[in-house]
Amino acid sequence: MSAGSVGLRREGALAFLTLSNPARLNAMTRAMWRELRALVAGLGADPALRCVIVRGEGGAFCAGGDIRAMQQRMQAPAGEIAYNGWARQQRTHHALSALHDLPKPTIAAVNGASTGLGTDLAMACDFVIASEPHASFAWNYVLRGLIPDGGGMYFLPRRVGLARAKALIFTGRTVRANEAIELGIADRLSTPEALLADATGWARELGAGSRTAVALAKGILNQSFELQAEQVFGLGSQAQAICYTSNEHRASVEAFLAKSAAKEGAR
């Protein structure tokens, strides 16, 4: 039985995380969740990294959880099922929280089917680019007698609104790429041939700004729906004080003043 894997490739300041379990449409195994969490932790500590792209190998993005593992859980002794499920939830939540909280911009490049935990994984990223016509999104947990357990009940309402999120979760229906754009599930469309190049170009744009400012802004924005305005202002004041001391801010101000001085001297 293949455990699947999560591959890491670096291209300058960009990182590409590839979900690799193509025989099962990149369904996430226990080993893959462990690898994802470890890789994301390493990327978060890398000062040279600017942006991360998450993609699936082959013709799918991620089919969610491994159904065979679900069967194994059900066959466990009755007194162990709940604890085993809790332990699995912890692994999943830690990996997805690490991706969501990563202090770098993240892009999910969805090349094909994304279902269940696969859609939650995509939503844990800051941005989603979808390949038309192959990309699709489905919170199909209800069809397995389950609820979204990978953050979908947190991420999805923030993208599409509460009523639409309820409808998608209660029905488990599949959303194609064009509708995903209309609903706000995806942010950009691409083609199968151009998906990775388009995601890479977008990643370079997102990673061009101040590393310090982006990390601090992302951390506050991720909390902004739960905070009052005064709390956001307070966190912003603290973050701005840090930005004032950053090398990026100093270099930007000095470059602007030098350019202004050059213009004045040319008159």
C-alpha positions in Angstrom: 0.0 0.0 0.0 1.5 3.3 -1.1 1.7 6.0 1.6 2.0 8.8 -0.9 4.3 11.7 -0.4 4.6 15.5 -0.5 7.5 16.7 -2.6 9.3 20.0 -2.2 11.0 21.9 -5.1 12.7 25.2 -4.8 13.0 27.8 -7.6 14.9 30.8 -6.3 12.7 32.4 -3.7 9.7 30.2 -4.5 8.7 26.8 -3.2 6.5 24.2 -4.8 4.8 21.6 -2.6 3.5 18.7 -4.7 0.9 16.3 -3.3 1.9 12.9 -4.8 -0.4 10.0 -4.6 -1.6 9.9 -8.2 -3.1 6.4 -8.1 -5.6 7.7 -5.6 -6.0 11.2 -7.0 -3.6 12.5 -4.4 -5.7 11.5 -1.5 -3.9 12.5 1.7 -2.5 9.7 3.8 -1.2 9.9 7.4 2.4 10.0 6.1 1.5 12.8 3.7 0.0 14.9 6.5 3.2 14.4 8.6 5.3 15.4 5.6 3.2 18.5 4.8 3.4 19.8 8.3 7.2 19.2 8.5 7.8 20.9 5.2 5.7 23.9 5.9 7.4 24.4 9.3 10.8 24.4 7.5 9.6 26.9 4.9 8.2 29.2 7.5 11.7 29.5 9.0 13.4 30.2 5.7 14.1 34.0 5.4 14.9 33.6 1.6 11.5 32.2 0.8 8.9 34.6 -0.7 5.9 32.5 -1.8 4.7 28.9 -1.8 2.6 27.1 -4.5 0.7 23.9 -3.6 -0.2 21.6 -6.5 -1.2 18.0 -7.2 0.6 15.5 -9.3 -1.1 14.2 -12.4 -4.7 15.0 -13.2 -6.1 15.8 -9.8 -5.4 18.3 -7.1 -6.4 16.3 -4.0 -9.3 13.8 -3.5 -9.3 14.4 0.2 -8.9 11.7 2.8 -7.9 8.1 2.1 -11.2 6.0 2.0 -9.2 2.9 2.8 -8.0 4.6 6.0 -11.6 5.4 6.9 -12.4 1.7 6.5 -9.5 0.8 8.8 -10.8 3.3 11.4 -14.3 1.7 11.4 -12.8 -1.8 11.9 -10.9 -0.7 15.1 -12.3 -1.9 18.5 -15.3 0.3 19.5 -13.5 1.7 22.4 -10.6 3.0 20.3 -12.5 4.6 17.4 -13.1 7.9 19.1 -9.5 8.4 20.3 -8.1 7.3 16.9 -10.3 9.8 15.2 -9.2 12.5 17.6 -5.5 11.7 17.0 -6.1 11.9 13.2 -7.9 15.2 13.6 -4.9 16.6 15.4 -2.5 15.6 12.6 -4.8 17.1 10.0 -5.5 20.3 11.9 -1.9 21.0 12.8 -0.8 20.6 9.1 -3.6 22.8 7.8 -3.1 25.4 10.5 0.6 25.5 9.7 -0.2 26.2 6.0 -2.8 28.8 6.9 -0.5 30.6 9.3 2.6 30.4 7.2 4.1 33.9 7.2 4.5 33.8 3.4 1.9 34.2 0.6 0.5 30.8 -0.5 -1.3 29.8 -3.7 -3.2 26.6 -4.4 -2.8 25.7 -8.1 -5.8 23.4 -8.6 -5.4 21.4 -11.8 -8.2 18.9 -11.4 -10.6 17.4 -8.8 -10.4 18.9 -5.3 -12.8 17.2 -2.9 -13.3 17.0 0.9 -10.0 17.6 2.6 -8.6 18.6 -0.7 -10.8 21.6 -1.0 -10.1 22.5 2.7 -6.4 22.3 1.9 -6.9 24.6 -1.1 -8.9 27.0 1.1 -6.1 27.1 3.7 -4.0 28.8 1.1 -4.2 32.6 0.6 -5.2 32.4 -3.0 -6.5 29.8 -5.5 -5.9 29.6 -9.2 -8.0 27.0 -11.0 -7.4 25.2 -14.3 -10.4 25.5 -16.6 -12.2 23.2 -17.5 -10.6 20.5 -15.3 -10.6 22.0 -11.8 -13.5 21.3 -9.6 -14.3 21.8 -5.9 -16.6 19.7 -3.7 -17.2 19.7 0.1 -18.6 16.2 -0.2 -18.3 15.2 3.4 -22.1 14.9 3.9 -22.1 12.1 1.3 -19.9 10.1 3.6 -21.9 11.0 6.7 -19.3 13.5 7.9 -18.9 17.2 8.4 -16.0 19.3 7.0 -13.1 18.7 9.3 -10.2 20.4 7.6 -11.2 24.0 8.3 -13.9 24.2 5.6 -16.5 25.5 8.0 -14.1 28.3 8.8 -12.5 29.1 5.4 -15.5 28.6 3.1 -17.9 31.1 4.7 -15.2 33.8 4.6 -14.8 33.3 0.9 -18.4 32.8 -0.3 -20.7 34.0 2.6 -22.5 32.0 5.2 -25.6 31.0 3.2 -23.6 29.8 0.2 -21.2 27.9 2.4 -24.1 26.1 4.0 -25.6 25.2 0.6 -22.3 23.8 -0.6 -21.7 21.8 2.6 -25.3 20.5 3.0 -25.5 19.2 -0.6 -21.8 18.2 -1.2 -22.3 19.3 -4.9 -19.4 19.8 -7.2 -18.5 23.3 -8.4 -16.7 23.7 -11.7 -13.9 26.3 -12.3 -16.1 29.0 -13.9 -18.6 28.9 -11.1 -15.8 28.8 -8.5 -14.7 32.2 -9.8 -18.2 33.5 -9.6 -18.7 32.3 -6.0 -15.3 33.4 -4.8 -13.9 29.9 -4.2 -11.2 30.6 -6.7 -9.5 33.9 -7.5 -8.1 33.3 -11.0 -8.6 31.0 -13.9 -5.9 29.4 -16.1 -5.6 26.6 -18.6 -4.1 23.2 -18.0 -1.0 24.1 -20.1 -0.4 27.5 -18.4 -1.5 26.7 -14.8 1.9 26.3 -13.3 3.4 29.2 -15.2 0.5 31.5 -14.3 0.8 30.4 -10.6 4.5 31.1 -10.7 4.1 34.5 -12.2 1.5 35.4 -9.6 3.8 34.1 -6.9 6.6 36.3 -8.0 4.2 39.3 -7.8 3.0 38.4 -4.3 6.6 37.9 -3.1 8.0 41.1 -4.5 7.2 43.2 -1.5 8.7 43.5 2.0 9.0 40.1 3.6 8.5 41.7 7.0 5.4 43.7 6.0 3.7 40.8 4.2 4.2 38.4 7.2 2.8 40.9 9.7 -0.1 42.0 7.5 -1.1 38.3 6.8 -1.0 37.5 10.5 -3.4 40.4 11.2 -5.7 39.8 8.2 -6.1 36.2 9.1 -7.7 37.3 12.4 -9.6 40.4 11.2 -13.0 38.7 10.9 -13.0 37.8 14.6 -11.6 41.1 15.8 -13.1 44.5 16.5 -11.8 47.5 14.7 -9.9 48.8 17.7 -8.1 45.5 18.0 -7.1 45.5 14.4 -5.8 49.1 14.9 -3.9 48.0 17.9 -2.3 45.0 16.2 -1.5 47.2 13.2 0.2 49.8 15.4 2.5 47.1 16.9 3.2 45.6 13.5 4.0 49.1 12.0 6.5 49.8 14.8 8.3 46.6 13.7 8.2 47.6 10.1 9.8 51.0 10.9 12.9 49.1 12.1 13.1 46.7 9.1 15.8 46.7 6.5 13.2 46.8 3.7 11.6 50.0 5.0 15.0 51.7 5.5 16.1 50.7 2.0 12.9 51.9 0.4 13.0 55.3 2.1 16.7 55.8 1.2 16.0 54.8 -2.4 13.1 57.2 -2.7 15.1 60.1 -1.3 18.1 59.3 -3.5 15.8 59.3 -6.6 14.2 62.6 -5.5 17.6 64.2 -5.0 18.8 63.0 -8.4 15.7 64.6 -10.0 16.3 67.9 -8.1 20.0 67.9 -9.2 19.0 67.4 -12.9 16.8 70.5 -13.0 
